[in-house]
Amino acid sequence: MREQHGLELRWRDDTDAALEHLHFGTALNAAFGASTRYIFANACSATLYALGMATDMTGLGLADTVVVAGTDAATGSGFGTPERVQNDIPEALRTRGC
């Protein structure tokens, strides 16, 4: 979902957000001067995968320092989608005789 929330706010609130500032890599470059970035998105295990990869990279001497960050965001449109597709809520639950 990476930049989806930022884009949604830009569309909804008609803000003047620069698209190049919506990517996490831009923030990493600004904060740490990162030369190499790997971004894993749209998987519940993405942060754990990144942590394992960072462990491998430092253990193998491929990197001295690795920054691993994980986040999850729920957008308004994503949060509201189930309400649009949900079946009618039953009035009662009954057991069925055999």
C-alpha positions as CSV (number, residue, x, y, z in Angstrom):
1,M,0.0,0.0,0.0
2,R,3.1,2.2,0.2
3,E,2.1,5.6,-1.1
4,Q,-1.6,4.8,-1.4
5,H,-2.6,6.8,1.7
6,G,-0.6,9.8,0.6
7,L,-2.2,9.8,-2.8
8,E,-5.6,9.3,-1.3
9,L,-5.1,12.4,1.0
10,R,-3.8,14.4,-2.0
11,W,-6.9,13.5,-4.0
12,R,-9.4,13.9,-1.1
13,D,-8.0,17.1,0.3
14,D,-6.7,18.5,-2.9
15,T,-3.3,19.0,-1.4
16,D,-0.2,20.0,-3.3
17,A,1.9,17.0,-2.3
18,A,4.9,16.4,-4.5
19,L,4.8,12.9,-5.8
20,E,8.6,12.3,-5.4
21,H,8.1,12.9,-1.6
22,L,5.6,10.0,-1.3
23,H,8.2,7.3,-1.8
24,F,9.9,5.9,1.3
25,G,13.3,5.8,-0.5
26,T,13.4,9.6,-0.7
27,A,13.0,9.8,3.1
28,L,15.8,7.3,3.6
29,N,18.1,9.2,1.3
30,A,17.4,12.5,3.1
31,A,17.7,11.0,6.6
32,F,20.6,8.5,6.2
33,G,22.2,9.2,2.8
34,A,21.2,5.6,1.9
35,S,22.9,4.4,-1.2
36,T,21.0,1.1,-1.6
37,R,17.4,0.6,-0.7
38,Y,15.1,-2.5,-0.7
39,I,11.4,-1.9,-0.2
40,F,9.0,-4.8,0.3
41,A,5.4,-3.9,0.2
42,N,1.9,-5.6,0.2
43,A,2.8,-8.6,2.3
44,C,2.1,-9.2,6.0
45,S,5.6,-10.7,6.4
46,A,7.5,-7.9,4.6
47,T,9.1,-6.5,7.7
48,L,10.2,-9.9,8.9
49,Y,11.6,-10.7,5.5
50,A,13.5,-7.4,5.5
51,L,14.9,-8.2,9.0
52,G,16.1,-11.6,7.9
53,M,17.7,-10.1,4.8
54,A,19.4,-7.4,7.0
55,T,20.8,-10.1,9.3
56,D,22.1,-12.0,6.3
57,M,23.7,-8.8,4.8
58,T,25.5,-7.9,8.0
59,G,26.5,-11.5,8.8
60,L,28.0,-12.0,5.3
61,G,29.8,-8.6,5.5
62,L,27.8,-7.1,2.7
63,A,26.8,-4.1,4.8
64,D,28.1,-2.5,8.0
65,T,24.8,-0.9,8.9
66,V,21.3,-1.8,7.8
67,V,18.1,0.2,8.7
68,V,15.0,-1.9,8.8
69,A,11.6,-0.2,9.3
70,G,8.1,-1.7,9.1
71,T,4.8,0.0,8.9
72,D,1.2,-0.7,8.1
73,A,-1.4,1.7,7.0
74,A,-5.1,1.5,6.5
75,T,-6.5,4.0,4.0
76,G,-10.0,5.3,4.1
77,S,-10.9,3.7,0.8
78,G,-9.4,0.4,1.9
79,F,-11.1,0.5,5.3
80,G,-14.5,1.3,3.7
81,T,-14.4,-1.3,1.0
82,P,-15.8,-4.2,3.1
83,E,-18.8,-2.1,3.9
84,R,-19.6,-1.9,0.2
85,V,-19.3,-5.6,-0.5
86,Q,-20.6,-7.2,2.7
87,N,-23.7,-9.4,2.5
88,D,-26.7,-8.5,4.6
89,I,-26.2,-9.2,8.3
90,P,-28.5,-12.0,9.4
91,E,-31.2,-11.3,11.9
92,A,-30.7,-14.5,13.8
93,L,-28.6,-17.7,13.7
94,R,-30.4,-21.1,14.0
95,T,-29.1,-24.6,14.1
96,R,-30.3,-26.9,11.4
97,G,-31.8,-30.3,12.4
98,C,-30.5,-33.4,10.8
